[in-house]
């Protein structure tokens, strides 16, 4: 079982691309919309040092942006 959380904003096209990629590969994920939960953005910046979205945590590994190749590396088959 994969543990996947994606941090997004409402208007981010790369967030949509990452969610579509996860959906197409039948990967369950939790979404945290930092537009609606600004305290989560603060926590995210403290954790990763990055302000951009999407940021995706897959089994403890962070991916910044839309990066399907890295995502596939970290997903457990």
N, C-alpha and C positions, 0 to 999 in steps of 0.2 A: 504494500500500500504506500503510495506516495503522499508526502505531506507538502502541499503546495499552497502558498498564499501570494496573491498578486495585489500590489498597491497601485491604484489607478486614480485618475481624475475623470470627471464627466466628459470633458471635451478632447481627450487625448486619443488621436487615431492609432498610435502604436499600442496603446492599452487594448483597444478593440482588436487589433491584429494578434496580440499575444493571447487574448481570451479565445479568439476564434481558433488559433493554433491548438490551444489546450483542448477546446471542445472537439475539434476534428480528430484529435488523438485520444479521445475518451478519457481525459485526465480530469479528475474532480479537483476543484480548487476553491479556496475561500477568497473572496474579493473584499478589499478594504478601500473604500473610496475616500481619499484624503481631502477631497473638496468638501465632503460632508462631515469629516472627522479630522479637523486640523491638528488636534493633539497627536493623532497617529503620524502625521507628517513630521512633526517635531521628533517623535520617537524614532522614525525611520532615518532621519538625517543623523541623529545621534548614533544609530546602529551602523549605518553604511557610509556616512559622510557624503552622501549624494542627495541632491534635491530633485532630480528628474524622475519622471515616471514613464513607462511602468518600471517598477522594481518587483522582481519575482523571487520568492524564496522557495527553492525546490530542495527538499530533504536537507536543509541547513546551508545550502549554497545560494549565493545571491547572483542574480542576473540583472543587469541594467539595460533597459530598452527592449526592443523586439529582437530576440536572438534565439531563433528556434534550434540552431545547432547546439548551443550550450544547454538549452533546455533538454534536448534529447540525451545529452551526456549525463545529466543529473537525474533523469527519470529512471526509476527501476522498472525493468520490464516485467 
